[in-house]
Every structure is written in C-alpha cells, then in structure tokens.
Amino acid sequence: MKNGVCPKCGCTVVIQGVRVLDHGHGNRTHDLSVAVDAKPDAWVFKGRVTGELWACVCGACGFTELYATNLDELVKAAAVVPPAEA
C-alpha cells in the first residue's frame, strides 16, 4: 500500500506512517519492532539488530500492511541477499 492503493479493495484512501504500539508494564506504550540476531546460536552477544514497525491502513476496509525500518542492517544481520529492484 506504499503506492496509495489498497490491494484488497482498491481504495485510494490510505493512511500511511501509522505507529504500531504495544502496552507494557504500567500501561507504558512503545513501538513494536522486529529483531534479527546475526549470531543466533551464540549464548551472549548475538549481534541483535532491530527495526521499528509502522503501518499503512486502508480507510475503507481497514486492511493493514506492516513495514520495518532499518532494512539494510536487518538484511546484513540475517545474511540475506535482497532481490534486485524491478
């Protein structure tokens, strides 16, 4: 939906950059995130890399897509080669 069109219903009313929150201890809010460990088998110093999640939400049907920040570092930590841009 980064292109502004909902893939489910075709609506062009898309809210972008929506924060994805969780409530923790004491009802404190924080942004949800993803984590990749560069060395997942290590006992300590796993080389954890994180990225915050944000969303695009369709204004008609509510369909939501999640996106992560810090992609370059997440890909490096996962040792994954991303597909070539079309």
Phi and psi restraints in degrees (range 20) as a CNS / XPLOR table:
assign (resid 1 and name C) (resid 2 and name N)
       (resid 2 and name CA) (resid 2 and name C) 1.0 -58.8 20.0 2
assign (resid 2 and name N) (resid 2 and name CA)
       (resid 2 and name C) (resid 3 and name N) 1.0 -23.0 20.0 2
assign (resid 2 and name C) (resid 3 and name N)
       (resid 3 and name CA) (resid 3 and name C) 1.0 -82.0 20.0 2
assign (resid 3 and name N) (resid 3 and name CA)
       (resid 3 and name C) (resid 4 and name N) 1.0 -1.7 20.0 2
assign (resid 3 and name C) (resid 4 and name N)
       (resid 4 and name CA) (resid 4 and name C) 1.0 86.3 20.0 2
assign (resid 4 and name N) (resid 4 and name CA)
       (resid 4 and name C) (resid 5 and name N) 1.0 12.3 20.0 2
assign (resid 4 and name C) (resid 5 and name N)
       (resid 5 and name CA) (resid 5 and name C) 1.0 -128.0 20.0 2
assign (resid 5 and name N) (resid 5 and name CA)
       (resid 5 and name C) (resid 6 and name N) 1.0 127.9 20.0 2
assign (resid 5 and name C) (resid 6 and name N)
       (resid 6 and name CA) (resid 6 and name C) 1.0 -71.2 20.0 2
assign (resid 6 and name N) (resid 6 and name CA)
       (resid 6 and name C) (resid 7 and name N) 1.0 127.2 20.0 2
assign (resid 6 and name C) (resid 7 and name N)
       (resid 7 and name CA) (resid 7 and name C) 1.0 -72.2 20.0 2
assign (resid 7 and name N) (resid 7 and name CA)
       (resid 7 and name C) (resid 8 and name N) 1.0 -15.3 20.0 2
assign (resid 7 and name C) (resid 8 and name N)
       (resid 8 and name CA) (resid 8 and name C) 1.0 -88.0 20.0 2
assign (resid 8 and name N) (resid 8 and name CA)
       (resid 8 and name C) (resid 9 and name N) 1.0 -45.2 20.0 2
assign (resid 8 and name C) (resid 9 and name N)
       (resid 9 and name CA) (resid 9 and name C) 1.0 -122.9 20.0 2
assign (resid 9 and name N) (resid 9 and name CA)
       (resid 9 and name C) (resid 10 and name N) 1.0 -7.4 20.0 2
assign (resid 9 and name C) (resid 10 and name N)
       (resid 10 and name CA) (resid 10 and name C) 1.0 81.8 20.0 2
assign (resid 10 and name N) (resid 10 and name CA)
       (resid 10 and name C) (resid 11 and name N) 1.0 3.0 20.0 2
assign (resid 10 and name C) (resid 11 and name N)
       (resid 11 and name CA) (resid 11 and name C) 1.0 -65.1 20.0 2
assign (resid 11 and name N) (resid 11 and name CA)
       (resid 11 and name C) (resid 12 and name N) 1.0 145.0 20.0 2
assign (resid 11 and name C) (resid 12 and name N)
       (resid 12 and name CA) (resid 12 and name C) 1.0 -103.3 20.0 2
assign (resid 12 and name N) (resid 12 and name CA)
       (resid 12 and name C) (resid 13 and name N) 1.0 6.6 20.0 2
assign (resid 12 and name C) (resid 13 and name N)
       (resid 13 and name CA) (resid 13 and name C) 1.0 -92.0 20.0 2
assign (resid 13 and name N) (resid 13 and name CA)
       (resid 13 and name C) (resid 14 and name N) 1.0 92.8 20.0 2
assign (resid 13 and name C) (resid 14 and name N)
       (resid 14 and name CA) (resid 14 and name C) 1.0 -121.4 20.0 2
assign (resid 14 and name N) (resid 14 and name CA)
       (resid 14 and name C) (resid 15 and name N) 1.0 125.2 20.0 2
assign (resid 14 and name C) (resid 15 and name N)
       (resid 15 and name CA) (resid 15 and name C) 1.0 -89.6 20.0 2
assign (resid 15 and name N) (resid 15 and name CA)
       (resid 15 and name C) (resid 16 and name N) 1.0 116.9 20.0 2
assign (resid 15 and name C) (resid 16 and name N)
       (resid 16 and name CA) (resid 16 and name C) 1.0 -105.9 20.0 2
assign (resid 16 and name N) (resid 16 and name CA)
       (resid 16 and name C) (resid 17 and name N) 1.0 156.7 20.0 2
assign (resid 16 and name C) (resid 17 and name N)
       (resid 17 and name CA) (resid 17 and name C) 1.0 72.7 20.0 2
assign (resid 17 and name N) (resid 17 and name CA)
       (resid 17 and name C) (resid 18 and name N) 1.0 29.1 20.0 2
assign (resid 17 and name C) (resid 18 and name N)
       (resid 18 and name CA) (resid 18 and name C) 1.0 -77.8 20.0 2
assign (resid 18 and name N) (resid 18 and name CA)
       (resid 18 and name C) (resid 19 and name N) 1.0 129.4 20.0 2
assign (resid 18 and name C) (resid 19 and name N)
       (resid 19 and name CA) (resid 19 and name C) 1.0 -71.9 20.0 2
assign (resid 19 and name N) (resid 19 and name CA)
       (resid 19 and name C) (resid 20 and name N) 1.0 143.5 20.0 2
assign (resid 19 and name C) (resid 20 and name N)
       (resid 20 and name CA) (resid 20 and name C) 1.0 -110.7 20.0 2
assign (resid 20 and name N) (resid 20 and name CA)
       (resid 20 and name C) (resid 21 and name N) 1.0 111.6 20.0 2
assign (resid 20 and name C) (resid 21 and name N)
       (resid 21 and name CA) (resid 21 and name C) 1.0 -109.7 20.0 2
assign (resid 21 and name N) (resid 21 and name CA)
       (resid 21 and name C) (resid 22 and name N) 1.0 154.9 20.0 2
assign (resid 21 and name C) (resid 22 and name N)
       (resid 22 and name CA) (resid 22 and name C) 1.0 -129.0 20.0 2
assign (resid 22 and name N) (resid 22 and name CA)
       (resid 22 and name C) (resid 23 and name N) 1.0 152.7 20.0 2
assign (resid 22 and name C) (resid 23 and name N)
       (resid 23 and name CA) (resid 23 and name C) 1.0 -105.8 20.0 2
assign (resid 23 and name N) (resid 23 and name CA)
       (resid 23 and name C) (resid 24 and name N) 1.0 124.1 20.0 2
assign (resid 23 and name C) (resid 24 and name N)
       (resid 24 and name CA) (resid 24 and name C) 1.0 -104.9 20.0 2
assign (resid 24 and name N) (resid 24 and name CA)
       (resid 24 and name C) (resid 25 and name N) 1.0 -156.0 20.0 2
assign (resid 24 and name C) (resid 25 and name N)
       (resid 25 and name CA) (resid 25 and name C) 1.0 -56.3 20.0 2
assign (resid 25 and name N) (resid 25 and name CA)
       (resid 25 and name C) (resid 26 and name N) 1.0 134.7 20.0 2
assign (resid 25 and name C) (resid 26 and name N)
       (resid 26 and name CA) (resid 26 and name C) 1.0 70.0 20.0 2
assign (resid 26 and name N) (resid 26 and name CA)
       (resid 26 and name C) (resid 27 and name N) 1.0 20.0 20.0 2
assign (resid 26 and name C) (resid 27 and name N)
       (resid 27 and name CA) (resid 27 and name C) 1.0 62.5 20.0 2
assign (resid 27 and name N) (resid 27 and name CA)
       (resid 27 and name C) (resid 28 and name N) 1.0 22.1 20.0 2
assign (resid 27 and name C) (resid 28 and name N)
       (resid 28 and name CA) (resid 28 and name C) 1.0 -69.7 20.0 2
assign (resid 28 and name N) (resid 28 and name CA)
       (resid 28 and name C) (resid 29 and name N) 1.0 138.5 20.0 2
assign (resid 28 and name C) (resid 29 and name N)
       (resid 29 and name CA) (resid 29 and name C) 1.0 -97.6 20.0 2
assign (resid 29 and name N) (resid 29 and name CA)
       (resid 29 and name C) (resid 30 and name N) 1.0 147.7 20.0 2
assign (resid 29 and name C) (resid 30 and name N)
       (resid 30 and name CA) (resid 30 and name C) 1.0 -150.5 20.0 2
assign (resid 30 and name N) (resid 30 and name CA)
       (resid 30 and name C) (resid 31 and name N) 1.0 155.6 20.0 2
assign (resid 30 and name C) (resid 31 and name N)
       (resid 31 and name CA) (resid 31 and name C) 1.0 -70.9 20.0 2
assign (resid 31 and name N) (resid 31 and name CA)
       (resid 31 and name C) (resid 32 and name N) 1.0 138.6 20.0 2
assign (resid 31 and name C) (resid 32 and name N)
       (resid 32 and name CA) (resid 32 and name C) 1.0 -70.3 20.0 2
assign (resid 32 and name N) (resid 32 and name CA)
       (resid 32 and name C) (resid 33 and name N) 1.0 153.4 20.0 2
assign (resid 32 and name C) (resid 33 and name N)
       (resid 33 and name CA) (resid 33 and name C) 1.0 -145.8 20.0 2
assign (resid 33 and name N) (resid 33 and name CA)
       (resid 33 and name C) (resid 34 and name N) 1.0 167.0 20.0 2
assign (resid 33 and name C) (resid 34 and name N)
       (resid 34 and name CA) (resid 34 and name C) 1.0 -113.7 20.0 2
assign (resid 34 and name N) (resid 34 and name CA)
       (resid 34 and name C) (resid 35 and name N) 1.0 155.9 20.0 2
assign (resid 34 and name C) (resid 35 and name N)
       (resid 35 and name CA) (resid 35 and name C) 1.0 -138.1 20.0 2
assign (resid 35 and name N) (resid 35 and name CA)
       (resid 35 and name C) (resid 36 and name N) 1.0 139.8 20.0 2
assign (resid 35 and name C) (resid 36 and name N)
       (resid 36 and name CA) (resid 36 and name C) 1.0 -126.0 20.0 2
assign (resid 36 and name N) (resid 36 and name CA)
       (resid 36 and name C) (resid 37 and name N) 1.0 130.0 20.0 2
assign (resid 36 and name C) (resid 37 and name N)
       (resid 37 and name CA) (resid 37 and name C) 1.0 -97.4 20.0 2
assign (resid 37 and name N) (resid 37 and name CA)
       (resid 37 and name C) (resid 38 and name N) 1.0 120.6 20.0 2
assign (resid 37 and name C) (resid 38 and name N)
       (resid 38 and name CA) (resid 38 and name C) 1.0 -65.8 20.0 2
assign (resid 38 and name N) (resid 38 and name CA)
       (resid 38 and name C) (resid 39 and name N) 1.0 -31.9 20.0 2
assign (resid 38 and name C) (resid 39 and name N)
       (resid 39 and name CA) (resid 39 and name C) 1.0 -126.4 20.0 2
assign (resid 39 and name N) (resid 39 and name CA)
       (resid 39 and name C) (resid 40 and name N) 1.0 74.6 20.0 2
assign (resid 39 and name C) (resid 40 and name N)
       (resid 40 and name CA) (resid 40 and name C) 1.0 -64.4 20.0 2
assign (resid 40 and name N) (resid 40 and name CA)
       (resid 40 and name C) (resid 41 and name N) 1.0 -22.1 20.0 2
assign (resid 40 and name C) (resid 41 and name N)
       (resid 41 and name CA) (resid 41 and name C) 1.0 -87.1 20.0 2
assign (resid 41 and name N) (resid 41 and name CA)
       (resid 41 and name C) (resid 42 and name N) 1.0 -8.7 20.0 2
assign (resid 41 and name C) (resid 42 and name N)
       (resid 42 and name CA) (resid 42 and name C) 1.0 -69.7 20.0 2
assign (resid 42 and name N) (resid 42 and name CA)
       (resid 42 and name C) (resid 43 and name N) 1.0 148.8 20.0 2
assign (resid 42 and name C) (resid 43 and name N)
       (resid 43 and name CA) (resid 43 and name C) 1.0 -75.4 20.0 2
assign (resid 43 and name N) (resid 43 and name CA)
       (resid 43 and name C) (resid 44 and name N) 1.0 -40.6 20.0 2
assign (resid 43 and name C) (resid 44 and name N)
       (resid 44 and name CA) (resid 44 and name C) 1.0 -136.4 20.0 2
assign (resid 44 and name N) (resid 44 and name CA)
       (resid 44 and name C) (resid 45 and name N) 1.0 171.4 20.0 2
assign (resid 44 and name C) (resid 45 and name N)
       (resid 45 and name CA) (resid 45 and name C) 1.0 51.2 20.0 2
assign (resid 45 and name N) (resid 45 and name CA)
       (resid 45 and name C) (resid 46 and name N) 1.0 57.5 20.0 2
assign (resid 45 and name C) (resid 46 and name N)
       (resid 46 and name CA) (resid 46 and name C) 1.0 -75.0 20.0 2
assign (resid 46 and name N) (resid 46 and name CA)
       (resid 46 and name C) (resid 47 and name N) 1.0 -7.9 20.0 2
assign (resid 46 and name C) (resid 47 and name N)
       (resid 47 and name CA) (resid 47 and name C) 1.0 70.0 20.0 2
assign (resid 47 and name N) (resid 47 and name CA)
       (resid 47 and name C) (resid 48 and name N) 1.0 43.9 20.0 2
assign (resid 47 and name C) (resid 48 and name N)
       (resid 48 and name CA) (resid 48 and name C) 1.0 -68.6 20.0 2
assign (resid 48 and name N) (resid 48 and name CA)
       (resid 48 and name C) (resid 49 and name N) 1.0 132.4 20.0 2
assign (resid 48 and name C) (resid 49 and name N)
       (resid 49 and name CA) (resid 49 and name C) 1.0 -121.8 20.0 2
assign (resid 49 and name N) (resid 49 and name CA)
       (resid 49 and name C) (resid 50 and name N) 1.0 135.0 20.0 2
assign (resid 49 and name C) (resid 50 and name N)
       (resid 50 and name CA) (resid 50 and name C) 1.0 -122.8 20.0 2
assign (resid 50 and name N) (resid 50 and name CA)
       (resid 50 and name C) (resid 51 and name N) 1.0 161.3 20.0 2
assign (resid 50 and name C) (resid 51 and name N)
       (resid 51 and name CA) (resid 51 and name C) 1.0 -145.4 20.0 2
assign (resid 51 and name N) (resid 51 and name CA)
       (resid 51 and name C) (resid 52 and name N) 1.0 138.2 20.0 2
assign (resid 51 and name C) (resid 52 and name N)
       (resid 52 and name CA) (resid 52 and name C) 1.0 -76.1 20.0 2
assign (resid 52 and name N) (resid 52 and name CA)
       (resid 52 and name C) (resid 53 and name N) 1.0 151.1 20.0 2
assign (resid 52 and name C) (resid 53 and name N)
       (resid 53 and name CA) (resid 53 and name C) 1.0 -96.7 20.0 2
assign (resid 53 and name N) (resid 53 and name CA)
       (resid 53 and name C) (resid 54 and name N) 1.0 143.2 20.0 2
assign (resid 53 and name C) (resid 54 and name N)
       (resid 54 and name CA) (resid 54 and name C) 1.0 -138.5 20.0 2
assign (resid 54 and name N) (resid 54 and name CA)
       (resid 54 and name C) (resid 55 and name N) 1.0 165.7 20.0 2
assign (resid 54 and name C) (resid 55 and name N)
       (resid 55 and name CA) (resid 55 and name C) 1.0 -132.2 20.0 2
assign (resid 55 and name N) (resid 55 and name CA)
       (resid 55 and name C) (resid 56 and name N) 1.0 158.1 20.0 2
assign (resid 55 and name C) (resid 56 and name N)
       (resid 56 and name CA) (resid 56 and name C) 1.0 -114.8 20.0 2
assign (resid 56 and name N) (resid 56 and name CA)
       (resid 56 and name C) (resid 57 and name N) 1.0 132.4 20.0 2
assign (resid 56 and name C) (resid 57 and name N)
       (resid 57 and name CA) (resid 57 and name C) 1.0 -124.8 20.0 2
assign (resid 57 and name N) (resid 57 and name CA)
       (resid 57 and name C) (resid 58 and name N) 1.0 130.3 20.0 2
assign (resid 57 and name C) (resid 58 and name N)
       (resid 58 and name CA) (resid 58 and name C) 1.0 -72.7 20.0 2
assign (resid 58 and name N) (resid 58 and name CA)
       (resid 58 and name C) (resid 59 and name N) 1.0 131.2 20.0 2
assign (resid 58 and name C) (resid 59 and name N)
       (resid 59 and name CA) (resid 59 and name C) 1.0 -76.7 20.0 2
assign (resid 59 and name N) (resid 59 and name CA)
       (resid 59 and name C) (resid 60 and name N) 1.0 -9.9 20.0 2
assign (resid 59 and name C) (resid 60 and name N)
       (resid 60 and name CA) (resid 60 and name C) 1.0 -102.3 20.0 2
assign (resid 60 and name N) (resid 60 and name CA)
       (resid 60 and name C) (resid 61 and name N) 1.0 -50.5 20.0 2
assign (resid 60 and name C) (resid 61 and name N)
       (resid 61 and name CA) (resid 61 and name C) 1.0 -108.3 20.0 2
assign (resid 61 and name N) (resid 61 and name CA)
       (resid 61 and name C) (resid 62 and name N) 1.0 -11.7 20.0 2
assign (resid 61 and name C) (resid 62 and name N)
       (resid 62 and name CA) (resid 62 and name C) 1.0 84.9 20.0 2
assign (resid 62 and name N) (resid 62 and name CA)
       (resid 62 and name C) (resid 63 and name N) 1.0 -0.1 20.0 2
assign (resid 62 and name C) (resid 63 and name N)
       (resid 63 and name CA) (resid 63 and name C) 1.0 -55.1 20.0 2
assign (resid 63 and name N) (resid 63 and name CA)
       (resid 63 and name C) (resid 64 and name N) 1.0 137.9 20.0 2
assign (resid 63 and name C) (resid 64 and name N)
       (resid 64 and name CA) (resid 64 and name C) 1.0 -129.7 20.0 2
assign (resid 64 and name N) (resid 64 and name CA)
       (resid 64 and name C) (resid 65 and name N) 1.0 134.8 20.0 2
assign (resid 64 and name C) (resid 65 and name N)
       (resid 65 and name CA) (resid 65 and name C) 1.0 -115.9 20.0 2
assign (resid 65 and name N) (resid 65 and name CA)
       (resid 65 and name C) (resid 66 and name N) 1.0 138.6 20.0 2
assign (resid 65 and name C) (resid 66 and name N)
       (resid 66 and name CA) (resid 66 and name C) 1.0 -102.1 20.0 2
assign (resid 66 and name N) (resid 66 and name CA)
       (resid 66 and name C) (resid 67 and name N) 1.0 144.2 20.0 2
assign (resid 66 and name C) (resid 67 and name N)
       (resid 67 and name CA) (resid 67 and name C) 1.0 -132.7 20.0 2
assign (resid 67 and name N) (resid 67 and name CA)
       (resid 67 and name C) (resid 68 and name N) 1.0 150.0 20.0 2
assign (resid 67 and name C) (resid 68 and name N)
       (resid 68 and name CA) (resid 68 and name C) 1.0 -109.8 20.0 2
assign (resid 68 and name N) (resid 68 and name CA)
       (resid 68 and name C) (resid 69 and name N) 1.0 147.1 20.0 2
assign (resid 68 and name C) (resid 69 and name N)
       (resid 69 and name CA) (resid 69 and name C) 1.0 -90.6 20.0 2
assign (resid 69 and name N) (resid 69 and name CA)
       (resid 69 and name C) (resid 70 and name N) 1.0 172.0 20.0 2
assign (resid 69 and name C) (resid 70 and name N)
       (resid 70 and name CA) (resid 70 and name C) 1.0 64.8 20.0 2
assign (resid 70 and name N) (resid 70 and name CA)
       (resid 70 and name C) (resid 71 and name N) 1.0 37.3 20.0 2
assign (resid 70 and name C) (resid 71 and name N)
       (resid 71 and name CA) (resid 71 and name C) 1.0 -59.5 20.0 2
assign (resid 71 and name N) (resid 71 and name CA)
       (resid 71 and name C) (resid 72 and name N) 1.0 -44.0 20.0 2
assign (resid 71 and name C) (resid 72 and name N)
       (resid 72 and name CA) (resid 72 and name C) 1.0 -57.8 20.0 2
assign (resid 72 and name N) (resid 72 and name CA)
       (resid 72 and name C) (resid 73 and name N) 1.0 -44.7 20.0 2
assign (resid 72 and name C) (resid 73 and name N)
       (resid 73 and name CA) (resid 73 and name C) 1.0 -70.9 20.0 2
assign (resid 73 and name N) (resid 73 and name CA)
       (resid 73 and name C) (resid 74 and name N) 1.0 -36.1 20.0 2
assign (resid 73 and name C) (resid 74 and name N)
       (resid 74 and name CA) (resid 74 and name C) 1.0 -63.2 20.0 2
assign (resid 74 and name N) (resid 74 and name CA)
       (resid 74 and name C) (resid 75 and name N) 1.0 -43.5 20.0 2
assign (resid 74 and name C) (resid 75 and name N)
       (resid 75 and name CA) (resid 75 and name C) 1.0 -64.4 20.0 2
assign (resid 75 and name N) (resid 75 and name CA)
       (resid 75 and name C) (resid 76 and name N) 1.0 -42.7 20.0 2
assign (resid 75 and name C) (resid 76 and name N)
       (resid 76 and name CA) (resid 76 and name C) 1.0 -60.3 20.0 2
assign (resid 76 and name N) (resid 76 and name CA)
       (resid 76 and name C) (resid 77 and name N) 1.0 -45.2 20.0 2
assign (resid 76 and name C) (resid 77 and name N)
       (resid 77 and name CA) (resid 77 and name C) 1.0 -64.6 20.0 2
assign (resid 77 and name N) (resid 77 and name CA)
       (resid 77 and name C) (resid 78 and name N) 1.0 -34.2 20.0 2
assign (resid 77 and name C) (resid 78 and name N)
       (resid 78 and name CA) (resid 78 and name C) 1.0 -83.5 20.0 2
assign (resid 78 and name N) (resid 78 and name CA)
       (resid 78 and name C) (resid 79 and name N) 1.0 -8.8 20.0 2
assign (resid 78 and name C) (resid 79 and name N)
       (resid 79 and name CA) (resid 79 and name C) 1.0 54.9 20.0 2
assign (resid 79 and name N) (resid 79 and name CA)
       (resid 79 and name C) (resid 80 and name N) 1.0 44.8 20.0 2
assign (resid 79 and name C) (resid 80 and name N)
       (resid 80 and name CA) (resid 80 and name C) 1.0 -112.1 20.0 2
assign (resid 80 and name N) (resid 80 and name CA)
       (resid 80 and name C) (resid 81 and name N) 1.0 136.1 20.0 2
assign (resid 80 and name C) (resid 81 and name N)
       (resid 81 and name CA) (resid 81 and name C) 1.0 -91.0 20.0 2
assign (resid 81 and name N) (resid 81 and name CA)
       (resid 81 and name C) (resid 82 and name N) 1.0 117.8 20.0 2
assign (resid 81 and name C) (resid 82 and name N)
       (resid 82 and name CA) (resid 82 and name C) 1.0 -71.2 20.0 2
assign (resid 82 and name N) (resid 82 and name CA)
       (resid 82 and name C) (resid 83 and name N) 1.0 152.3 20.0 2
assign (resid 82 and name C) (resid 83 and name N)
       (resid 83 and name CA) (resid 83 and name C) 1.0 -65.2 20.0 2
assign (resid 83 and name N) (resid 83 and name CA)
       (resid 83 and name C) (resid 84 and name N) 1.0 152.7 20.0 2
assign (resid 83 and name C) (resid 84 and name N)
       (resid 84 and name CA) (resid 84 and name C) 1.0 -67.2 20.0 2
assign (resid 84 and name N) (resid 84 and name CA)
       (resid 84 and name C) (resid 85 and name N) 1.0 142.8 20.0 2
assign (resid 84 and name C) (resid 85 and name N)
       (resid 85 and name CA) (resid 85 and name C) 1.0 -66.3 20.0 2
assign (resid 85 and name N) (resid 85 and name CA)
       (resid 85 and name C) (resid 86 and name N) 1.0 136.7 20.0 2
